[in-house]
Amino acid sequence: MGNPIEKLLWSIALPGFGQLLNRKYVKGLLFVFLEFLINGQSHFNQVIFLSFHGDISHAILQTNYHWLLFYPCLYFFAMWDAWKDAGGGRGRYSFLPFVSCAYMVTVGTIYSPRFTLFGLLLGPIWLPILSVIPGVLIGLAIKWGMDKAARQL
């Protein structure tokens, strides 16, 4: 099994690494392959580069949103799967923060070409990253509510 946090962090670095450390080789290689496929088809590395240099308008133009929309679900599922297989997430509804983040980051990606915050266009990297915060909070709130309801039964 090993340390679930270690596997989670490696999966954050690259989807599939956590699975490979968990000795789930087929699943790990599949996630790594999907990461490279989606990354390449969406032009994700170029979009990250442009975004970090503040060139949001060019980042938006470079983005293939049809491919990029697959990324949040792959990313958060791979994190949850690596963490769970390493022994984490044994509590009831522990998947909810991951699922909620996948939804919120996907929504952030959808609105990223037009959504502004205080007049600043955030684009396809910064808005989805900021969407993780409400994703975690919403997921934890739903988990807390469902845990509370289950205890009352």
C-alpha positions in Angstrom: 0.0 0.0 0.0 2.4 2.7 1.1 1.7 6.3 1.9 -1.5 7.6 0.3 -0.4 11.2 0.4 2.8 10.3 -1.5 0.7 8.6 -4.2 -1.7 11.5 -4.3 1.2 14.0 -4.7 2.8 12.0 -7.5 -0.5 11.8 -9.3 -0.8 15.6 -9.0 2.6 15.8 -10.7 1.5 13.5 -13.6 -1.7 11.4 -13.8 -0.7 7.8 -13.7 2.4 8.1 -11.6 0.5 7.3 -8.4 -1.0 4.2 -10.0 2.5 3.1 -11.2 3.8 3.5 -7.6 0.8 1.5 -6.5 1.8 -1.3 -8.9 -1.3 -0.8 -11.0 0.7 -0.8 -14.2 -2.0 -1.1 -16.8 -4.1 1.6 -15.2 -1.0 3.8 -14.6 0.2 3.5 -18.2 -3.3 4.2 -19.5 -3.5 7.4 -17.4 0.0 8.5 -18.6 -1.0 7.9 -22.2 -4.3 9.8 -21.8 -2.4 12.7 -20.1 0.0 12.9 -23.1 -2.9 12.6 -25.6 -5.1 15.2 -24.0 -2.1 17.5 -23.2 -0.9 17.4 -26.8 -4.3 17.7 -28.5 -5.4 20.6 -26.3 -2.0 22.4 -26.6 -1.9 22.5 -22.8 1.8 23.1 -22.3 1.8 26.0 -24.7 -1.3 27.4 -23.0 0.4 27.1 -19.6 3.5 28.8 -20.9 1.5 31.7 -22.4 -0.6 32.0 -19.2 2.4 32.2 -16.9 3.8 34.9 -19.1 0.6 36.9 -18.9 -0.4 36.4 -22.5 -4.0 35.3 -21.8 -5.5 36.3 -25.1 -3.0 34.1 -27.0 -3.4 31.3 -24.5 -7.2 31.4 -25.3 -6.5 31.3 -29.0 -4.1 28.4 -28.7 -6.4 26.3 -26.5 -8.3 23.4 -28.1 -11.2 23.4 -25.6 -12.8 20.3 -27.1 -9.8 18.3 -25.8 -9.0 20.4 -22.7 -12.5 19.7 -21.3 -11.4 16.0 -20.8 -8.5 17.0 -18.6 -10.2 17.9 -15.3 -12.0 14.6 -15.0 -8.9 12.6 -15.9 -6.8 14.6 -13.5 -9.0 14.4 -10.4 -10.0 10.8 -11.0 -6.4 9.8 -11.3 -5.6 11.6 -8.0 -8.5 10.0 -6.2 -7.7 6.6 -7.6 -4.1 6.7 -6.6 -4.9 7.9 -3.1 -7.7 5.3 -2.7 -5.5 2.4 -3.9 -2.8 3.4 -1.5 -5.2 3.1 1.4 -6.5 6.6 1.7 -10.1 7.6 1.4 -11.6 4.8 3.4 -14.2 7.1 5.0 -17.7 7.4 3.7 -18.0 9.8 0.7 -14.3 10.6 0.6 -14.5 10.9 -3.1 -16.8 13.9 -3.0 -14.1 16.7 -2.9 -12.4 15.1 -5.9 -15.7 14.8 -7.9 -16.7 18.4 -7.0 -13.3 19.7 -8.0 -13.6 17.9 -11.4 -17.0 19.5 -12.0 -15.9 23.0 -10.9 -12.7 23.0 -12.8 -14.6 21.8 -15.9 -17.0 24.7 -15.5 -14.1 27.1 -15.0 -12.6 25.8 -18.2 -15.8 26.3 -20.1 -16.1 29.9 -18.9 -12.4 30.8 -19.1 -12.4 32.5 -22.5 -14.8 35.2 -21.3 -15.0 35.2 -17.4 -13.3 38.2 -15.8 -12.5 38.7 -12.1 -12.2 42.4 -11.1 -11.9 43.2 -14.8 -9.0 40.7 -15.3 -9.4 37.9 -17.9 -8.1 34.8 -16.2 -8.1 32.4 -19.2 -7.8 28.6 -19.5 -5.2 28.1 -16.7 -5.9 30.6 -13.9 -9.7 30.3 -13.8 -9.7 26.5 -13.6 -7.0 26.6 -11.0 -9.0 29.1 -8.9 -12.1 26.8 -9.4 -10.4 24.2 -7.3 -11.1 26.2 -4.2 -14.9 26.2 -4.4 -14.6 22.6 -5.7 -13.0 21.5 -2.5 -15.2 23.5 -0.3 -18.4 22.4 -2.0 -17.2 18.7 -1.9 -16.3 18.9 1.7 -19.7 20.6 2.6 -21.6 17.9 0.7 -19.5 15.2 2.3 -20.1 16.7 5.8 -23.9 16.9 5.1 -24.1 13.4 3.8 -22.0 12.1 6.8 -24.3 13.9 9.2 -27.4 12.6 7.5 -26.0 9.0 7.6 -25.3 9.3 11.3 -28.8 10.3 12.0 -30.3 7.2 10.3 
